[in-house]
């Protein structure tokens, strides 16, 4: 079996997907890619490589050196970071994907690439947003993802590249939150476990689609394992699990931490981004075509995060 490369191995999806791939294939068949800071905590036999996805030649060298056959291409700038630095976002999000796809064409690689609910804009239905709703995002990250989906179809239709993709909602997992819009939910749980109040950057009635990271990584593996003839969409599949507001998350937290206090300090940019996204997603085609089913809702995910974050905090020195 050829090896599997994960770009963006230090990110939230990358860390969790690495764990799942190690369990499936063992550390010798998985290469964890990082950009600047070497990864820590890898298994004894774990492989890692510095990967700048915007550098075609260096990326090509890694693929040849490690005999790569499959790439989970996760390296990206997320929503707020992309809005603050659009030039870098285009170089990483678009230039990196184009490099990956050209190498996939030349070396017969299989590719997983995550898109996002950020592809939808204000013209798409807010509730139960369908698979083929208009894609007219108002912010840089969403525009990057739309262009990325078009590249996937171009390389699939034109060159036969086996590339597969899902549109992730906000992803919930223990670990340091990133700079994205939906990460407020992770920040809120951390504050609650530490016994601190939390000031939400989004308003109390802001509904956003979310997903437990355990479901998200399983979806990536399942869509890659599905028979090729069952992958009928070569842009990106809608994916869904739950939707909630900050108030609803706080209410669920209080089932475990009754004294938790939620206040509001609205971040104008994050609120504008959130307001442009759907309230809920219709993922019926993913369920029909390759059998997608989510396992975790708000109650199970909140309980899991409180438990795991509690373990993390209690293990810290001092």
Order of alpha helices (4+ residues) and beta strands (2+ residues): beta-alpha-beta-beta-alpha-beta-alpha-alpha-alpha-beta-alpha-beta-beta-alpha-beta-beta-alpha-beta-beta-alpha-beta-alpha-alpha-alpha
